[in-house]
Amino acid sequence: MIRPEIKDLVFGVRMRNRTQRPFLFSASPVGDALRRSPEDNEISNSRDGTSAGSLAGRHRPAFTLVELLTVISIIALLLAILLPALSLGKAKAYEVTCLNNLKQLQICAKLYSLDNDDLLLPNRFAYNIYTKAPSLGFSNDLTWCPGLAPFDTTTENIKRGLLFCYNESTDIYRCPSDTSRVRTPEGESLHLRRTRSYNLSQSINGTPYHDKTLFPPSFAKESEIDDPSPSELLFFVGVHEDSILDSHFGIPPRRSIFTEEPPQWWDLPADRHSQGGNFSFADGHVEHWRWARPKIFTELGQLVEQDGELQDFLRVQRGVKPKTRF
């Protein structure tokens, strides 16, 4: 007969052998972790003063300095590739908006002619580039738009023009690429954007000069337009921001006495759109012209440079009514 103490001891050893886990022979930390039970791991971690969560965080993967610098370099390279394309897209959008402005003005001019028995827009708000005084036949009322663009601080002059009643948006009078500012007559620049960027061609119902041999000719009615044809006759013109003054675009016409002198720009066209300017024509369409040379303003009535700019000058000159010789 076995004593009760020895029986309990033997029964306990057997029960432990039945529930004992298989022994894993490994010298790695993973093997050590598998050999230990969760209770043993908690006890071990509590002895070391650390928890399982803190150990997992300590071994979490992270970027190295080289990897971070590589990512930054890739981002910088992508920006260098994309920024020029974005700039070109913005410039193109401004060009299209400018053409749309000219189209809207052209539609208003057509409506005016329909309401006024085929008469073209009056265009008598003109100044002499040499005397800086109003030209002969000047009128503050018979004009599509009065006012001097560099000095107009409000849109009141635009609203007084004969064109405003057909479209009451003052934004169509200014090119979005025109960032020029209003200035005082003394030359002080103000923090106000100009209200107008366009002029009306001298060939459109301009000043009725009595001396037809000295002054630029113009058409009074749509039905009179013949040379150049309506599809070639310039109507609204984008003017260089340093050259614009009144609302009348002038250029020495073909076969006039002014062509015998060195050619000169009375008004310099704009080149705000990728070295080009925008125009509308008497038949209603609009065009973008790219210039052979950039348009750099020096003075009112500046001479035309011969190395390439003469080509641009003659192109614009062909868009206005020539002199008729008898």
Phi, psi and omega per residue, in radians:
M1 nan 2.315 -3.080
I2 -1.592 2.422 3.132
R3 -1.149 2.528 -3.107
P4 -0.979 -0.651 -3.072
E5 -1.140 -0.751 -3.100
I6 -1.218 -0.649 3.134
K7 -1.072 -0.771 3.133
D8 -1.130 -0.639 -3.126
L9 -1.175 -0.783 3.140
V10 -1.144 -0.715 -3.137
F11 -1.134 -0.611 3.116
G12 -1.198 -0.681 3.124
V13 -1.140 -0.738 3.129
R14 -1.072 -0.754 -3.119
M15 -1.130 -0.624 3.121
R16 -1.202 -0.657 3.134
N17 -1.146 -0.604 3.138
R18 -1.208 -0.610 -3.064
T19 -1.695 -0.016 -3.097
Q20 -1.260 2.363 3.135
R21 -1.331 2.673 3.099
P22 -1.120 2.513 -3.109
F23 -1.469 2.252 3.131
L24 -1.761 2.160 3.120
F25 -1.589 1.786 3.125
S26 -2.664 2.434 3.116
A27 -1.712 0.050 -3.084
S28 -1.524 2.802 3.072
P29 -1.082 -0.537 3.124
V30 -1.145 -0.760 3.107
G31 -1.088 -0.716 3.096
D32 -1.051 -0.691 -3.127
A33 -1.201 -0.621 3.127
L34 -1.251 -0.581 3.129
R35 -1.186 -0.471 -3.098
R36 -1.585 2.574 3.073
S37 -1.411 2.874 3.086
P38 -0.995 -0.627 3.116
E39 -1.126 -0.714 3.127
D40 -1.117 -0.678 3.138
N41 -1.101 -0.705 3.130
E42 -1.134 -0.708 3.135
I43 -1.130 -0.747 -3.128
S44 -1.118 -0.743 -3.127
N45 -1.175 -0.627 3.126
S46 -1.188 -0.553 3.071
R47 -1.181 -0.671 -3.131
D48 -1.378 -0.178 -3.129
G49 1.445 0.237 -3.135
T50 -2.188 2.793 3.100
S51 -1.974 2.958 -3.138
A52 -1.133 -0.642 3.142
G53 -1.129 -0.695 -3.134
S54 -1.207 -0.591 3.101
L55 -1.180 -0.701 3.119
A56 -1.110 -0.682 3.112
G57 -1.188 -0.553 -3.122
R58 -1.171 -0.532 -3.085
H59 -1.795 0.241 3.116
R60 -1.161 2.375 -3.122
P61 -1.199 2.545 -3.115
A62 -2.492 2.830 3.099
F63 -1.282 2.480 3.020
T64 -1.524 2.943 3.138
L65 -1.082 -0.689 3.129
V66 -1.107 -0.726 3.129
E67 -1.133 -0.714 3.106
L68 -1.107 -0.768 3.121
L69 -1.109 -0.611 3.109
T70 -1.131 -0.780 3.125
V71 -1.088 -0.758 3.133
I72 -1.094 -0.703 3.132
S73 -1.120 -0.705 3.126
I74 -1.126 -0.741 3.121
I75 -1.092 -0.766 3.127
A76 -1.094 -0.668 3.116
L77 -1.144 -0.730 3.119
L78 -1.119 -0.703 3.095
L79 -1.110 -0.713 3.122
A80 -1.102 -0.538 3.119
I81 -1.382 -0.661 -3.017
L82 -1.450 -0.598 -3.038
L83 -1.041 -0.798 3.090
P84 -1.042 -0.669 3.120
A85 -1.147 -0.680 3.097
L86 -1.156 -0.672 3.111
S87 -1.124 -0.728 3.101
L88 -1.117 -0.681 3.111
G89 -1.121 -0.686 3.108
K90 -1.162 -0.757 3.120
A91 -1.087 -0.699 3.114
K92 -1.145 -0.666 3.116
A93 -1.110 -0.702 3.095
Y94 -1.132 -0.697 3.127
E95 -1.085 -0.766 3.138
V96 -1.145 -0.685 3.105
T97 -1.117 -0.700 3.101
C98 -1.091 -0.793 3.102
L99 -1.073 -0.660 3.111
N100 -1.153 -0.662 3.080
N101 -1.035 -0.809 3.138
L102 -1.107 -0.649 3.111
K103 -1.111 -0.740 3.124
Q104 -1.134 -0.728 3.090
L105 -1.099 -0.670 -3.138
Q106 -1.146 -0.689 3.086
I107 -1.097 -0.728 3.107
C108 -1.093 -0.692 3.119
A109 -1.113 -0.680 3.106
K110 -1.131 -0.724 3.115
L111 -1.110 -0.655 3.094
Y112 -1.079 -0.762 3.138
S113 -1.114 -0.675 3.117
L114 -1.142 -0.587 -3.130
D115 -1.449 -0.222 -3.012
N116 -2.233 0.735 2.993
D117 0.949 0.832 3.025
D118 1.331 0.042 3.126
L119 -1.235 2.463 3.060
L120 -1.430 2.865 3.128
L121 -0.983 2.312 3.019
P122 -1.123 2.535 -3.023
N123 -2.507 1.015 -3.010
R124 -1.876 0.172 3.082
F125 -1.580 1.449 -3.040
A126 -2.307 2.460 3.112
Y127 -1.982 2.636 3.069
N128 -1.408 2.199 -3.051
I129 -1.247 -0.309 -3.113
Y130 -1.582 -0.759 -3.116
T131 -1.606 -0.254 -3.071
K132 1.063 0.388 3.126
A133 -1.995 2.844 3.109
P134 -1.014 2.469 -3.136
S135 -1.341 2.961 3.068
L136 -1.089 2.368 -3.112
G137 1.441 0.157 -3.126
F138 -1.021 2.456 3.065
S139 -2.501 2.385 3.115
N140 -1.556 -0.115 -3.110
D141 -1.975 -0.709 3.139
L142 -1.465 1.253 -3.113
T143 -2.708 2.603 3.093
W144 -1.236 -0.471 -3.134
C145 -2.812 1.917 3.071
P146 -1.409 3.078 3.060
G147 1.777 2.713 3.106
L148 -1.821 2.015 -2.994
A149 -0.965 -0.715 -3.086
P150 -1.185 -0.313 -3.011
F151 -2.010 -0.103 -3.124
D152 -1.318 2.002 -3.132
T153 -1.584 -0.248 3.115
T154 -2.289 3.128 3.128
T155 -1.710 0.296 -3.088
E156 -1.102 -0.668 3.127
N157 -1.152 -0.645 3.077
I158 -1.078 -0.726 -3.112
K159 -1.207 -0.383 3.118
R160 -1.457 -0.226 -3.101
G161 -1.267 2.808 -3.093
L162 -1.309 -0.144 -3.091
L163 -1.658 -0.347 -2.953
F164 -1.131 -0.561 -3.074
C165 -1.163 -0.295 -3.131
Y166 -1.580 -0.299 3.060
N167 -2.768 1.937 -3.010
E168 -1.563 0.335 3.040
S169 -1.609 2.053 3.120
T170 -1.376 -0.212 -3.125
D171 -1.190 -0.449 -3.081
I172 -1.301 -0.078 3.126
Y173 -1.600 -0.089 -3.082
R174 -2.235 2.334 3.063
C175 -1.266 2.343 -3.133
P176 -1.128 -0.372 3.109
S177 -1.486 -0.100 3.132
D178 -1.453 1.804 -3.105
T179 -1.762 0.212 -3.091
S180 -1.174 2.708 -3.087
R181 -1.943 2.698 3.052
V182 -1.217 2.556 3.091
R183 -2.309 2.827 3.081
T184 -1.455 2.854 3.082
P185 -1.022 -0.383 3.103
E186 -1.453 -0.118 3.083
G187 1.767 0.046 -3.137
E188 -1.356 2.231 -3.121
S189 -1.398 2.348 3.109
L190 -1.853 2.748 -3.123
H191 -1.513 0.931 3.116
L192 -2.308 2.330 3.081
R193 -1.328 2.550 3.131
R194 -1.161 2.761 -3.057
T195 -1.739 -0.193 -3.075
R196 -2.518 2.445 3.132
S197 -2.183 -0.055 -2.999
Y198 -2.102 2.637 3.019
N199 -2.164 2.815 3.092
L200 -1.739 2.330 -3.057
S201 -1.018 2.553 3.118
Q202 -1.062 -0.349 -3.119
S203 -1.374 -0.139 -3.087
I204 -1.757 1.695 3.022
N205 0.788 0.881 -3.119
G206 -1.340 -2.862 -3.094
T207 -1.135 2.250 -3.117
P208 -1.392 1.417 3.139
Y209 -1.210 2.507 3.113
H210 -1.364 -0.614 3.136
D211 -1.557 1.745 -3.057
K212 -1.298 -0.195 -3.105
T213 -1.568 -0.316 -3.054
L214 -1.817 -0.503 -2.979
F215 -1.972 2.753 -3.081
P216 -1.123 2.377 3.091
P217 -1.416 2.867 3.110
S218 -2.648 2.884 3.086
F219 -1.711 2.371 3.119
A220 -1.620 -0.522 -3.124
K221 -2.228 2.736 3.106
E222 -1.091 -0.669 -3.097
S223 -1.185 -0.244 -3.139
E224 -1.474 -0.285 -3.028
I225 -1.166 2.078 -3.134
D226 -2.432 -0.673 -3.112
D227 -2.430 1.853 0.002
P228 -1.299 2.970 -3.123
S229 -1.200 2.849 3.131
P230 -0.961 -0.566 3.141
S231 -1.331 -0.170 -3.120
E232 -2.066 -0.176 -3.107
L233 -1.417 2.098 3.114
L234 -1.140 2.463 3.140
F235 -2.070 -1.459 3.051
F236 -1.647 2.453 -3.041
V237 -2.274 2.310 2.986
G238 -1.319 2.163 -3.024
V239 -1.863 2.520 3.103
H240 -0.996 2.378 -3.045
E241 -1.077 -0.431 3.119
D242 -1.591 -0.152 -3.105
S243 -1.837 -0.420 -3.052
I244 -1.182 2.421 3.104
L245 -2.424 -1.374 3.093
D246 -1.477 -2.809 -3.126
S247 -1.919 0.386 -3.040
H248 -2.086 2.107 3.117
F249 -1.638 2.115 -3.102
G250 -2.104 2.588 3.070
I251 -2.694 2.463 3.105
P252 -0.989 2.128 -3.102
P253 -1.299 2.833 3.076
R254 -1.114 2.606 3.088
R255 1.097 0.367 3.085
S256 -1.730 2.958 -3.134
I257 -1.175 -0.361 -3.110
F258 -1.273 -0.396 3.137
T259 -1.305 -0.224 3.098
E260 -1.363 -0.340 3.087
E261 -1.540 3.001 2.994
P262 -1.013 2.251 -3.075
P263 -1.054 2.560 -3.125
Q264 -2.493 2.652 3.056
W265 -1.495 2.049 2.959
W266 -1.289 -0.778 3.007
D267 -2.248 2.302 -3.101
L268 -1.575 2.151 3.103
P269 -1.187 2.756 -3.095
A270 -1.370 2.738 3.002
D271 -2.350 0.750 -3.067
R272 -1.306 -0.264 -3.017
H273 -1.996 1.560 3.083
S274 0.921 0.894 -3.118
Q275 1.003 0.805 3.130
G276 -2.644 2.916 3.140
G277 -2.220 2.833 -3.125
N278 -1.995 2.527 -3.081
F279 -2.464 2.684 2.899
S280 -2.005 2.788 -3.050
F281 -2.220 2.843 -3.002
A282 -1.098 -0.427 3.131
D283 -1.467 -0.051 3.044
G284 1.878 -0.213 -3.099
H285 -1.529 2.885 3.136
V286 -2.183 2.694 -3.112
E287 -2.511 2.696 2.981
H288 -1.924 2.188 3.116
W289 -1.917 2.263 3.034
R290 -1.636 2.309 -3.069
W291 -1.508 2.648 3.069
A292 -1.256 -0.534 3.113
R293 -2.352 2.620 3.071
P294 -1.079 2.618 3.125
K295 -1.699 1.857 -3.108
I296 -1.963 2.098 -3.094
F297 -1.407 2.349 3.056
T298 -2.082 -0.767 3.123
E299 -2.884 2.826 3.055
L300 -1.154 2.320 -3.100
G301 1.335 0.453 -3.086
Q302 -1.167 2.594 -3.126
L303 -1.261 2.644 3.125
V304 -1.482 2.190 3.090
E305 -1.265 2.529 -3.010
Q306 -1.463 -0.369 -3.050
D307 -1.479 1.259 3.054
G308 1.812 -0.567 -3.086
E309 -1.289 -0.450 3.108
L310 -1.037 -0.597 3.097
Q311 -1.055 -0.748 3.113
D312 -1.176 -0.703 -3.139
F313 -1.066 -0.834 -3.124
L314 -1.138 -0.572 3.117
R315 -1.129 -0.768 3.105
V316 -1.205 -0.693 -3.118
Q317 -1.056 -0.609 3.116
R318 -1.195 -0.219 -3.126
G319 -1.612 0.084 3.100
V320 -2.101 2.860 -3.095
K321 -1.183 2.255 3.133
P322 -1.417 2.901 3.045
K323 -1.254 2.525 3.060
T324 -1.812 2.109 -3.125
R325 -1.692 2.408 -3.131
F326 -1.847 nan nan
